[in-house]
Amino acid sequence: MLKNEQIRRMYVIDTTGSMEEDIVDIKENLIDYIAIATSSGNTEAPTLGLITFKDEEEDQIESDFVCTNSDLLTLKDKINDLVAYGGDACPESSAKALGSAINYFSSSPNLLVPTPRSIFIHTDAPSNNEGLFNYYTLKARDKSISVNLIKTEGCEVDTRKNAIGFTPVYNQKNNKIFTKEQMLEFKNSAAEVYQKVAENTGGLNFNVNKHELDKVIPITLFMSETDTEIIYSQKLPVDSISTTEHILQVDSSMSTGKTMIIIKTINEAALPTITLSRPNGNIVLESDADVTVNNLSTIVTYTIDSPTQGDWKVSLSNGTSTYLVRAYAQTDFSIAGLNLLKEAPLNIRQVPFIPIDGNPIAGNELLLRVHLTKVPDTLTLKLLSENQTVLSEPVLTLIENSTKSYQASIIVPNVNFNIKLEGTLNSSQFQREIPLSLKPTKVKLSFDERFGFLSYELYGVKAENKTFNIHITNRSTVTTTYAINTNSQQNYPITVQSQIIVPAGQTVTVPISVSIPADAIVGSTDEIMIIVEDTNDENNNNYKVANLIIRSENLFKNSFE
């Protein structure tokens, strides 16, 4: 079995009948990739995993095959055996399959740095459970996993609105049968759901034609390599009148490898006019020997071999929307880890700071720590708004007894923000960006007391109704109504009120009850996530996780935060 800490990349593949053409391209590209990876005799590279899924009408509602063998040759055989069949219902179980994939990754201490831990979902249909996608997005973010969606044409968005849901029902012989339910209702379109998942985990959402897939998969392979670093990632508004220009700085560590620049649509808009200029001012042409250009329906990529050091300029014009520009580069100078820390509670001794859990609270003071793989000549930290306005430039200082680790005190802004590092390396200008947009919130969540160091633990026994409290603090200036949603990883029933009104500046305590079944396994852990969202502003939300451990006797610890 491939150990959790070894997993770096998981492929989650829809194998319903309409995916036949897609699977041909997926198989060819992944098998070729594995052949190259094993050509040097390295057959134990612990990087890849595979999960397949179908729809809920069929018996295989979560994953019909999971490969966690570190032997790449074995994985190659499993990929080669992929066959598309079945799948009559339009919405499919991509959300449940994503959850299965996330469980194969270990927890990550390097928050906010999602590469090279990646999941790639290949499908031609929307998900049948939008709520699960929201939950698993938070789980992926907590584990520093980027989730990338590759959707081709198949079951279209409009038909999703009229899709029939299916629920499993058991007959007297305990055989599973299915009955049709009411029409499914969705808060967002399939495109919006997939885009939200990708954005909130630092991944990319590809909407492409089936005949383009053989060009898209090599892009995703390059994105997820262990020596590939994101150097630039911004959403840029482009109109039909002006030209938007942005600079990509190629530093000395990038000059001997490949750099890929991606320009893609975020919604249904047409691509803008794109011009890429070299540091000497010359425009890059498709005929240039050192450049490979892919022009697809919703994405354009430039892959540059051994790019010249200096400022490369991306110019966008004749657009009608906002577009994403992201650059990946092969480099040995990368962000090895970036953490946001808060002051530890008094009952945690000799530990001054601990990682934040949930979203950062607007106005709070946090400690940012960044760990690099090389020592730069100079280093500057910037907090940027989504329109690239500099919100603050906190001062970085070296952490004691370290040459590559820095820290800075930051005040969490009141708006969404990105983290950018700039400076010089071997006298060349560099930039590194975190692809995740951090989303400050005005709702604080807490438990009664802190249990443990990095997790919140409570203990229960079989057949018990375990009750604990969540404290909801409204840090805004107006009375707010919050929706409360919960999820149990073990599917234990949870009882909690659906909404709560909290006056401005006050805290309201809400009890939560978990029904532990009589057949629960002693020693098992159920992860319980509580998500609280402003009913008038879905961006004002926060979440908290508790771990319910099943014991053979009623042992209680009062250690919630």
Residue, then its C-alpha position, 0 to 999 in steps of 0.5 A: m500500500l502507498k503510505n499517506e505521506q507518499i501520495r502526491r498526485m491522485y487521478v479521479i476518473d469518471t468511467t461512465g459510458s460517455m467518457e469512452e473518448d476521454i479515457v482513451d486519451i487519459k490512458e495514452n498520456l498516463i501510460d506514456y508518462i509512467a513509461i518515461a518515469t520508469s525508463s531509468g529503472n525507478t519503479e518505486a516512485p511513490t507519486l500516483g494514485l487512481i480512483t474511478f467513479k460512476d453515478e448514484e444510480e449504479d452500485q458503484i457510487e463512491s469508487d469502484f477501484v482504488c490503486t494505492n500501490s507504489d509500484l508504477l508498473t502495477l499502476k500502469d496495468k490498472i490504468n490500461d484496464l480502464v473501461a468506460y461503461g454504464g452511467d445512465a443518470c446525468p449527475e455523477s459521484s465526483a464529489k464522493a470520489l473526491g472525498s475518497a481521494i482526499n483521505y489518501f493524503s496525510s495532513s499537511p503542516n505546510l498550509l497555503v502551499p498546495t503543490p505538489r499535492s494534487i488531485f485531478i478530476h476527469t469527468d464530462a458531467p456535473s456532480n450530484n452533490e454540491g454540498l459535499f463538494n463544499y465540504y471536501t473543498l475545505k478538507a482539501r484546503d486544510k491538507s494543502i491539496s490543489v483540486n483540478l477539474i478537467k471537464t469535457e462536453g457531455c451532460e450539459v449544465d442545463t440538463r443538470k437542473n432537470a436531473i432526477g436524484f436517486t436514493p438507495v433503498y434496501n428490500q427485505k432481503n437486504n438487496k439494494i434497489f433504487t427509487k426515483e426522488q424529486m427533481l434535484e435543485f442546485k444553488n449553482s451551475a456545474a461550471e460555477v461549482y467546479q470553478k469554486v472548488a478549483e479556486n478555493t484550493g489553488g487548482l485550475n478548472f479546465n472546460v475543454n472539448k473532448h478532442e482537446l484532451d490529449k493536449v490538456i493532460p500534458i499541461t496537468l502533468f507539468m503542473s504537478e511535477t515536484d520540481t514545478e513551482i507557481i511563480y505567478s497567478q492572477k485574475l485579470p479583468v480585460d475589456s474591449i478598449s484597453t490593454t492589460e499588461h503584466i510582468l512575469q519575472v524569470d530568475s536565474s533558477m528558472s533559466t535551465g528548465k521549462t516555464m509554462i504560461i497559462i491564460k484561461t477563461i474563468n467563465e463562458a467568455a471568449l479568449p482575449t487577444i494575447t501577446l507574449s513579449r521577451p525581455n528584449g521586447n521581441i514578440v513570441l511567435e508560434s514558429d519560435a524554436d524554443v516555444t511550444v504554443n497550444n491554442l485551445s477553446t478556453i486556454v492558451t499555453y506557452t511552454i518556453d525552454s530555458p527562458t532568458q532571465g528578465d521581465w516577460k510581458v503578457s498583454l491581453s486585449n479585446g476581452t469581455s471578462t476576467y481571465l486567469v494568468r498563471a505561470y509554472a516553472q521548473t526551479d529549485f528555488s521554491i516555497a517549501g512551506l507557508n503557515l499562518l499562526k495564531e497565539a496559542p491558548l494559555n493551557i498549551r504550555q511552551v508553545p507560543f503559536i499554533p496554526i490557525d484553523g478555519n478562515p482568518i478573522a479580519g483585523n486579527e494579528l497573525l504570525l506568517r512564517v515562510h520557508l524557502t529552499k534557497v537563500p535569496d539575496t533580498l526578500t519582500l512580502k506583500l499582501l495584495s488585494e484581488n485587483q493587485t493593490v498592495l494592502s501592506e508590506p509586513v517586514l520579514t525577519l529571519i527565524e533564529n538559527s535559520t537561513k531559509s525561514y522567515q516570519a512577519s507579523i500581519i494584520v488580517p485585511n478586511v478584504n480577500f487577499n493574496i500573498k506574494l514574495e519578491g526579491t533578488l536571487n543571484s542578482s536576478q529579480f524573482q517572484r513567487e505567489i501563493p495561488l490561494s486567495l485568503k478570505p477573511t471572515k467576520v464570524k469566529l468559531s470556538f469550542d469550550e476548551r482546547f483539547g490537544f495540540l493541533s486537533y480538537e478531540l472529544y471522546g464517546v462510547k458506542a450507542e451514546n448521544k455525544t453533545f458538545n458546544i460551538h460558540i459563534t461570535n459575530r465580529s461584524t457591526v450588524t446583527t447577522t443570521y447564520a446558517i449552520n451545516t455539519n458533516s460527519q465523515q462516518n455519516y453519524p447522525i448530527t442534530v443541530q439547529s439550522q440557523i442562529i441569529v447573533p447580535a453584533g459583537q456578541t457570542v451565542t452558544v449552540p449545542i451539537s449532538v452526535s448519535i454514535p451507533a451501537d456498531a461503531i468501532v472502538g478506536s475509530t475517529d469521526e471527523i465532524m466539520i461545522i460550517v457557519e455561513d452568513t445567510n446574506d453573504e456566502n463569503n462571510n463564513n467559517y468552519k471548525v473541525a472536531n475529532l470524535i474518538i470512540r472508546s471502550e469506556n466513557l472517558f471524557k476530556n474537557s479540552f475544547e477551545 
